[in-house]
Amino acid sequence: MRRLERDARGGERCPGARLEAGEGDEQEQRSRERHEPGAHAHRAAPPGLVDRILAEFRQTGATPELLAKTAAQGPLGRILAAGLANVKAPRPVMKEAIEEVGRVVTHDLERFLTTLGTIAAMSPLLGLFGTVVGMIEIFGSQSSSASNPIQLAQGISIALYNTAMGLIVAIPSMIFYRHFRAKVDALVVEMEQQAIKLVDFAHGERK
């Protein structure tokens, strides 16, 4: 009973409490990483991943466990795992294996950019199409005897509304497309540098 009282007062924590506290700290850390601005970039190319993998490779070699663990570390891990799987092969073979996986990883990173770029490019054209429809309404309201001001105003409004809607969709889409295009390009360059570091480690520095 006295021991339990000490635990309740904070004098001594039981193993279960320490375990719960550790799990809580880990969950809090994961939540913080998810909400940090560079969390997505860190998941694609975790900082210090190459150094950790090389340190483990020096101890155990290219074991199946190390390859599986490396491949599970996101896009950069998949590239490094391909290099480790061919670490004993000649330098051109190792680079070719890394480049093949790198093309697949780059395609996966860009899979949504095509849709976003298409939306940004097509929205002004759809707005232009609506403008043409509005102009047709305007000219259709004209007659040899007299013009219909109500139909004329309706045609002008259709033209302006469609132009505005096209621009409202196109401008944010282009901004986001450029933003994510730059992020993907930066990630690809970073992964290339890390992969080159692995190749230089396996076959020596280039001259």
C-alpha positions as CSV (number, residue, x, y, z in Angstrom):
1,M,0.0,0.0,0.0
2,R,2.8,2.4,0.9
3,R,4.5,1.6,-2.4
4,L,1.3,2.3,-4.3
5,E,1.0,5.6,-2.4
6,R,4.5,6.6,-3.4
7,D,3.6,5.7,-7.0
8,A,0.6,7.9,-6.9
9,R,2.5,10.8,-5.4
10,G,5.1,10.6,-8.2
11,G,7.9,9.3,-6.0
12,E,8.3,6.1,-8.1
13,R,6.6,5.2,-11.3
14,C,5.6,1.6,-12.1
15,P,6.7,0.0,-15.4
16,G,3.2,0.2,-16.8
17,A,3.1,4.0,-16.3
18,R,6.5,4.4,-17.9
19,L,5.3,2.3,-20.9
20,E,2.2,4.5,-21.2
21,A,4.2,7.6,-21.0
22,G,6.6,6.4,-23.6
23,E,3.8,5.5,-26.0
24,G,2.3,8.9,-25.3
25,D,5.6,10.7,-26.1
26,E,5.9,8.7,-29.3
27,Q,2.4,9.5,-30.4
28,E,3.0,13.2,-29.7
29,Q,6.2,13.1,-31.7
30,R,4.3,11.5,-34.7
31,S,1.6,14.1,-34.4
32,R,4.1,16.9,-34.4
33,E,5.9,15.5,-37.4
34,R,2.6,15.2,-39.3
35,H,1.9,18.9,-38.7
36,E,5.4,20.2,-39.3
37,P,5.7,22.1,-42.7
38,G,8.4,19.7,-44.0
39,A,6.9,16.5,-42.7
40,H,5.9,15.2,-46.2
41,A,9.4,16.0,-47.6
42,H,11.0,14.2,-44.7
43,R,8.8,11.1,-45.3
44,A,9.9,11.0,-49.0
45,A,13.6,11.7,-48.2
46,P,14.3,11.2,-44.5
47,P,17.3,13.3,-43.4
48,G,20.3,11.2,-42.4
49,L,18.9,8.0,-44.0
50,V,22.0,7.2,-46.0
51,D,24.3,7.6,-43.1
52,R,22.2,5.3,-40.9
53,I,22.0,2.7,-43.7
54,L,25.7,2.9,-44.4
55,A,26.5,2.5,-40.7
56,E,24.3,-0.6,-40.5
57,F,25.7,-1.9,-43.8
58,R,29.3,-1.8,-42.3
59,Q,28.1,-4.0,-39.5
60,T,25.9,-6.6,-41.1
61,G,26.4,-6.2,-44.9
62,A,23.6,-6.2,-47.4
63,T,21.3,-8.7,-45.6
64,P,17.7,-9.3,-46.7
65,E,16.5,-7.7,-43.4
66,L,18.5,-4.5,-44.2
67,L,17.1,-4.4,-47.8
68,A,13.5,-4.7,-46.6
69,K,14.0,-2.2,-43.8
70,T,15.6,0.3,-46.2
71,A,12.9,-0.2,-48.9
72,A,10.2,0.6,-46.3
73,Q,11.7,4.1,-45.7
74,G,9.8,5.8,-48.5
75,P,10.8,6.7,-52.0
76,L,14.5,7.4,-51.1
77,G,14.6,4.1,-49.3
78,R,13.4,2.2,-52.4
79,I,16.2,3.8,-54.4
80,L,18.9,3.0,-51.8
81,A,17.6,-0.6,-51.4
82,A,18.1,-1.1,-55.2
83,G,21.7,0.2,-54.8
84,L,22.4,-2.1,-51.8
85,A,21.0,-5.1,-53.7
86,N,23.6,-4.5,-56.4
87,V,26.4,-3.2,-54.1
88,K,28.8,-5.9,-55.2
89,A,28.1,-5.4,-58.9
90,P,30.2,-3.0,-61.1
91,R,29.6,0.7,-60.8
92,P,27.6,1.0,-64.1
93,V,25.3,-1.9,-63.1
94,M,24.7,-0.4,-59.7
95,K,23.9,3.0,-61.2
96,E,21.6,1.4,-63.8
97,A,19.6,-0.4,-61.0
98,I,19.3,2.9,-59.0
99,E,18.2,4.8,-62.1
100,E,15.5,2.3,-63.0
101,V,14.0,2.5,-59.5
102,G,14.5,6.2,-59.5
103,R,12.3,6.6,-62.7
104,V,9.5,4.6,-61.0
105,V,9.8,6.7,-57.8
106,T,9.8,9.9,-59.8
107,H,6.7,8.8,-61.7
108,D,4.9,8.0,-58.4
109,L,5.8,11.5,-57.1
110,E,4.4,13.1,-60.2
111,R,1.3,11.0,-60.5
112,F,-1.1,13.9,-59.4
113,L,0.8,16.7,-61.1
114,T,-0.5,15.8,-64.5
115,T,-4.1,16.1,-63.4
116,L,-3.4,19.4,-61.7
117,G,-1.5,20.8,-64.7
118,T,-4.3,19.7,-67.0
119,I,-6.9,21.5,-64.9
120,A,-4.7,24.7,-64.9
121,A,-4.3,24.6,-68.7
122,M,-7.9,23.7,-69.6
123,S,-9.8,26.0,-67.2
124,P,-9.1,29.2,-69.3
125,L,-10.1,27.3,-72.4
126,L,-13.4,26.4,-70.8
127,G,-13.9,30.0,-69.8
128,L,-13.2,31.1,-73.3
129,F,-15.7,28.6,-74.6
130,G,-18.3,30.2,-72.2
131,T,-17.3,33.6,-73.5
132,V,-18.0,32.5,-77.1
133,V,-21.4,31.1,-76.0
134,G,-22.1,34.5,-74.5
135,M,-21.1,36.3,-77.6
136,I,-23.4,34.1,-79.6
137,E,-26.2,35.1,-77.3
138,I,-25.3,38.7,-77.8
139,F,-25.4,38.5,-81.6
140,G,-28.5,36.3,-81.5
141,S,-30.3,39.1,-79.7
142,Q,-29.8,41.5,-82.6
143,S,-32.4,41.6,-85.4
144,S,-33.1,43.8,-88.4
145,S,-36.0,45.6,-86.7
146,A,-34.8,46.1,-83.1
147,S,-32.5,44.6,-80.5
148,N,-33.6,42.9,-77.3
149,P,-31.8,44.6,-74.4
150,I,-32.7,41.8,-72.0
151,Q,-31.2,39.1,-74.2
152,L,-28.2,41.4,-74.9
153,A,-27.5,41.8,-71.1
154,Q,-28.0,38.1,-70.6
155,G,-25.4,37.3,-73.3
156,I,-22.9,39.7,-71.8
157,S,-23.4,38.3,-68.3
158,I,-22.9,34.7,-69.6
159,A,-19.6,35.7,-71.3
160,L,-18.3,37.5,-68.2
161,Y,-19.4,34.8,-65.7
162,N,-17.7,32.0,-67.7
163,T,-14.5,34.0,-68.2
164,A,-14.4,34.7,-64.4
165,M,-15.1,31.1,-63.5
166,G,-12.4,29.9,-65.8
167,L,-9.8,32.2,-64.2
168,I,-11.0,31.4,-60.7
169,V,-10.2,27.8,-61.3
170,A,-7.1,28.3,-63.4
171,I,-5.1,30.7,-61.2
172,P,-5.1,28.6,-58.0
173,S,-4.5,25.4,-60.0
174,M,-1.4,27.0,-61.7
175,I,-0.1,28.3,-58.4
176,F,-0.4,24.8,-56.7
177,Y,1.0,23.1,-59.8
178,R,4.1,25.3,-59.8
179,H,4.5,24.8,-56.0
180,F,4.3,21.0,-56.1
181,R,6.3,20.8,-59.3
182,A,9.2,22.7,-57.5
183,K,8.9,20.4,-54.4
184,V,9.0,17.2,-56.5
185,D,12.0,18.5,-58.5
186,A,13.8,19.4,-55.2
187,L,13.1,15.9,-53.9
188,V,14.3,14.2,-57.0
189,V,17.6,16.2,-56.9
190,E,18.0,15.4,-53.2
191,M,17.5,11.6,-53.8
192,E,19.9,11.7,-56.7
193,Q,22.6,13.2,-54.4
194,Q,21.9,10.6,-51.7
195,A,22.1,7.8,-54.3
196,I,25.4,9.1,-55.6
197,K,26.7,9.1,-52.1
198,L,25.9,5.4,-51.8
199,V,27.5,4.6,-55.1
200,D,30.7,6.5,-54.2
201,F,30.8,4.6,-50.9
202,A,30.6,1.3,-52.7
203,H,33.0,2.0,-55.5
204,G,35.1,4.9,-54.3
205,E,35.0,8.6,-54.9
206,R,34.9,9.8,-58.5
207,K,37.8,11.8,-59.8
